[in-house]
Amino acid sequence: MERRLIGTLMFTLIVYSPFAQATKLDDDFEEILFNLCVDFGSLPGEGWDANSLVRLNDLCLNVLQGGATPSSDYSSSSNIGSSGATGKTASNTAQLQVDSVKDRLAQIQEEEAIDEGGWGMLFSVQTGESERRETDNESGYESDLQGILAGGDYRLNDRLITGIALGYTTDTAEFDKDAGELDTTNSTLVGYLTYLPAANAYIDAYIGVSKLEFDSEREIDFQGTPASPVVFQGTARGDYEGDQVMAGVSGGYDWYFGNFSIGAFAALDISETDIDSYDEEGNTGFEFSYGSQEIESSLTTVGMTASYDINRRWGVLAPSFSVSSVHQSKDDPREFALQPSIVPGGVTTPLDETTLFIETDAPDRDYLITSLGVIAALNNGTQWFVTYEQMSSHDFLDTWSLSAGVVIEAF
């Protein structure tokens, strides 16, 4: 009787709460807390120890009574929307390595002749930043990416070069309103090749696999009410892993007018990312158990490029510019389930009432990529390159990346 009375009281207080929430995600988060407290009186007694009962009672009294007094709002305090960021950061870290491989393939197409035999050793570094705007379903964040790549390729004949590269990338995403952090590391193995079927034409391809590791922190700060001044503060931490496979093929044709060239190209890049389920750790009362995620991406790109060869005594300097239109045909909105960890294992609750179903945003299907680059091809066969890439016209993301490296003709 007492437990049911608490749930009824919470219903009255939450309806008239002055702390209206700004996003659909915040409302959903508030609703499952309300449902958990309403169900408190009817939940089976088995599995609930004294500590769990005290924590749940405090949760109901402090979070729902009077709407609670979070430090800024539910988005800052719960930050459940950060879950959707795992897929995007996994994609960004892998793409950073792929971009450097594509830079190498662009270098190959700049070479005037490709002789049979001979090795080339590739070394590059990458950096970049992304900013994600907050929406009803997902939290906003800013992230910094850093990476390194090393590999080598071999000239099988005058038309075909194949290679392999190993990469390691880190991404640190800091969520808006000091709501937490997500650290992502990505170890990547990529195989690639270039085939020259005819003069001025090329076909590139790559395939790769990645091992992903995630460390997440959600900052919790709910202040108690004057009538019940218990404070819920602390950090909910997650440690989990994932795997990714990716592949791509592209082709293009270049027209030369003396030292100046223009080209047209098209590409298809696909990937599948699987992220493991995990349980958060902490003692705030707001920890969750997260379901697994599967993210598919299929990008179709068409674009134009232009470059100019500047001859020097030491070799050739070739600045270039490209612009491309990208279409995402997959990466549909995903829904996955979060269970409050405060409910002990073995306790049965109505799934649709005490489970938070997170839904990610629908992707921006179409956006633009512009790129500026320069290749310095020395007479001894060594090639240096720098490439800057900028995403624009995207609904949610502002992203740029910078790659720089060298290819050394080994023998």
Secondary structure, DSSP 8 states (H G I E B T S, - for coil): -HHHHHHHHHHHHHHT-S---SSHHHHHHHHHHHHHHHGGGTS-STT--HHHHHHHHHHIIIIIGGG-EESS-HHHHH-GGGGGHHHHHHHHHHHHHHHHHHHHHHHHHH-S---SS-EEEEEEEEEEEEEE---SSS--EEEEEEEEEEEEEEE-SSSEEEEEEEEEEEEEEEEGGG-EEEEEEEEEEEEEEEE--STTEEEEEEEEEEEEEEEEEEEEEEE-BTTB---EEEEEEEEEEEEEEEEEEEEEEEEEETTEEEEEEEEEEEEEEEE--EE-B-SSS--EEE--EEEEEEEEEEEEEEEE-EEETTEEEEEEEEEEEEEE------EEEEEETTS-TT----HHHH-EEEE------EEEEEEEEEEEEETTS-EEEEEEEEEES-SSEEEEEEEEEEEEE--
